[in-house]
């Protein structure tokens, strides 16, 4: 895990894209920062510290479920 300090105008999806590589991780980012997400913050001011969680490893769907190993 790492932290990120927002700049004026940051949004959840733009932070997820820049810091985690995809807007697909927006929910994970919001869940890692419950204080901010409960405030229903959508447009950040400068200086808010957020936790950037580790990106979950994807499991290959080519293997049958009993052979898939989560990492």
C-alpha positions in Angstrom: 0.0 0.0 0.0 1.0 3.6 -0.6 -0.5 7.0 -0.1 -1.5 9.8 -2.4 -2.0 13.4 -1.7 -4.8 14.9 -3.9 -4.5 17.9 -6.1 -7.4 20.3 -6.6 -10.0 18.7 -9.0 -9.0 15.0 -8.5 -11.8 12.5 -8.7 -12.0 8.9 -7.5 -11.9 7.5 -11.1 -9.0 9.7 -12.2 -7.0 8.8 -9.1 -7.7 5.1 -9.7 -6.6 5.4 -13.3 -3.4 7.3 -12.6 -2.3 5.5 -9.5 -3.6 2.0 -10.1 -3.7 1.7 -13.8 -7.5 1.5 -14.5 -10.8 3.1 -13.5 -11.9 -0.5 -12.8 -10.2 -0.2 -9.4 -12.3 2.8 -8.4 -14.5 0.8 -6.0 -11.4 -0.8 -4.4 -9.8 2.7 -3.9 -13.0 4.0 -2.3 -13.3 1.0 0.0 -9.7 1.6 1.1 -10.7 5.1 2.1 -14.0 4.8 3.9 -13.8 8.1 5.7 -13.6 10.0 2.4 -16.1 7.8 0.6 -18.7 8.1 3.4 -18.5 11.9 3.0 -19.6 11.4 -0.6 -16.6 13.3 -1.8 -16.5 13.2 -5.6 -14.3 16.2 -6.4 -11.3 16.6 -4.1 -9.6 19.7 -2.9 -5.8 19.8 -2.6 -4.0 18.1 0.3 -6.3 15.1 1.1 -4.3 12.0 1.9 -5.7 8.8 0.4 -4.5 5.2 0.8 -3.8 3.5 -2.5 -4.3 -0.2 -2.0 -2.3 -2.9 -3.8 -3.7 -4.0 -7.1 -5.3 -7.4 -6.7 -3.8 -10.2 -8.8 -6.1 -11.5 -11.6 -6.5 -15.3 -11.8 -6.2 -16.8 -15.2 -9.6 -18.0 -16.4 -8.0 -20.5 -18.7 -7.5 -23.0 -15.9 -10.4 -25.0 -14.4 -11.4 -23.6 -10.9 -9.7 -26.4 -9.0 -6.3 -25.6 -10.6 -6.5 -21.8 -10.2 -4.2 -20.4 -7.5 -4.9 -17.0 -6.1 -1.8 -14.9 -5.4 
